[in-house]
């Protein structure tokens, strides 16, 4: 019984978005580019922009589905869905995700600022809760109802006018037949990042960047679980249902936190055909503080403490943003064509994450290897007015079965994107892009509940539009 984080809706490693503008949507591999819109990916390249002010304004819209098919034998006792496999569907929508980049160039210097959603990025709703909710309650009901049921039935029979003695005697013959459960879950997670830095042109074709990014996190988790049992008393031919109020949960938790990370970068224009660049973002230490309202009985709180403990009021939860190494290269065989390639490594194994009250900030130990991404893109100037582009990306996570759960899961994937850049004038252009993600579905046996098996799948579509000004 726990409440899910709205994990990253866009591209990137755990708790990291590399998708920062509409230009990315149409061409993922920006690390080797020298453009206004690639300043996030290649900040050192900003030194080679023309003198003066440059401004990029962007917004994106993303739609994601997170579907989980959970097998658990006791699900067959659900009166409303008497099957051992249940589907839990989550809808994540980010209708408006803004970002902006501004830079000023003079002589050998370039000063820049960038604002975007660097982690999270949307809301996720599970109207039927999650399989971990129902499996936990199905198990609790199976084990606990034999002791609870006689008391419930005795109270019900007394309400119908029976004496305490007669009601207790008849209640002792009652049996638990099935259960029903009403639950829902809503999660929201945004990590807002503001990056400030400067680039200096060391040589005519070599530049270096130093900057800082401040990250402010705001998350909310709201949900409830309300179980009931269906019972019968065969000798008296009585059937009924009873709400188990003492076994329910209601939770509303806000989390906020702030962290800072240094960023360094370098860009080398080898010649008019080749450009290479590198960037390193240090780990952002994040402690999220809870402000929670929780309605839960002491008995259920004790049973669920390893999970819901992370939402206790006043508690600080560790959720670091991992360090990132990004390498990029651009090759232009002719003036109208540009071919881009990039590589990302997210150092997830070194970023601390909340695990449980017993094993506080060590969930990262269940990561087998860091996240790796490989990106390819190409652009072609059809004419002075229009540039077309397309790109491909592969993301490989190193998550073990122990790391995966339906509360927050990531899947290795492929992405395809494309779009156009329209050039109405040399002082202004427009980016239009679309990308979709194809996830590798995964089946995981729950280490804590061996008879429970989850099958994870996701879908994602993103649209972006950006307006770029050269003043």
URJO-V210992 format. One line per field, one symbol per residue. phi: phi as a letter, one per 40 degrees, with the letter a starting at -180 (. if undefined). psi: psi as a letter, one per 20 degrees, with the letter a starting at -180 (. if undefined). burial: # if it has 16 or more other C-alpha atoms within 10 Angstrom, else .. A space follows every 10 residues. Layout:
phi: ???
psi: ???
burial: ???
This chain:
phi: .abccccdcb chccfbbccb acccdcaccb cbcbaccbcc cbcccccccc chcbbbbbab bbbbbbbbbb badcdccccc acbcbbbbbb bbbbcabcaa bbabbafcba bababaccag hibbbbcbgb cccccccccc cccccdccdd cccccccccc hccdcccccc ccccbcbabb abaaabbbab bcbbbbabbb ccbcbbbbbb abbcbbbbba bbaabbcbbb babddcfbba aaccccbcbb abbbbbaaab bcbbaabbcc accbabaaab bccbcbbccc bbbbbacccc ccccddbcdc bcdgcbbcac cccbbbbaab bbcbdcbbbb aabbbccccb bcacbaccbd bbccccccac cbbbbbaabb ccaccbbbaa aaabbbcbcc ccccaccabb bdabbbaaib bbbcacbaab bbaaabbbcc cabbccccbd cbbbbbaaba bbbaabbbbb c
psi: oapqqnrphb qaapkpoioi rhhhhiohni hjqnrgijhg hmhhihhjrq qaqppppqqq pqpqpoppop pphihijohi mlqipqpopp pppnhonqqq ppqpppcjqp pqqpproirc jaqppohjbr hhghgghggg ghhhhhhhgh gghggghhhj iqqgggghgh hiiqqpgrrq ppqrppqppp oppopprqpp ogrhjpqqqp rqppppppqp pprqpoqqqp rqnghjlpqa qppmhijrpp popppqrqrq pqpqrqpong aihppqrqqp prpoppoppp oqppoqqhgh hghjghgihi jqpiqpppmq pqqpppqqqp pnhrhipppq qrppppmhij pqqpfrhhmf lkhiijpgrr pppppqrqqp ogahhppqqq rqqppoqlpr hhhprihoqq pqrqqprraq ppnhriiprp ppqpqqpoqo qppppohinh ipppoqqqqp ppqqpqpppo .
burial: ########## ########## ########## ########## ########## #.######## ########## ########.. ....##.### #####.#### #####...## ########## ########## #####.###. #...#...## .######... ......##.# #..####### #.######## ########## #....##### ########## ########## ###....... ####..###. ########## #########. ...####### ########## ##.#.#...# #...##.### ###.###### ########## ##....#### ########## ######.... #######.## ########## #.....#### #########. #.#####.## ########## ###....### #########. ...###.... .#######.# ########## .
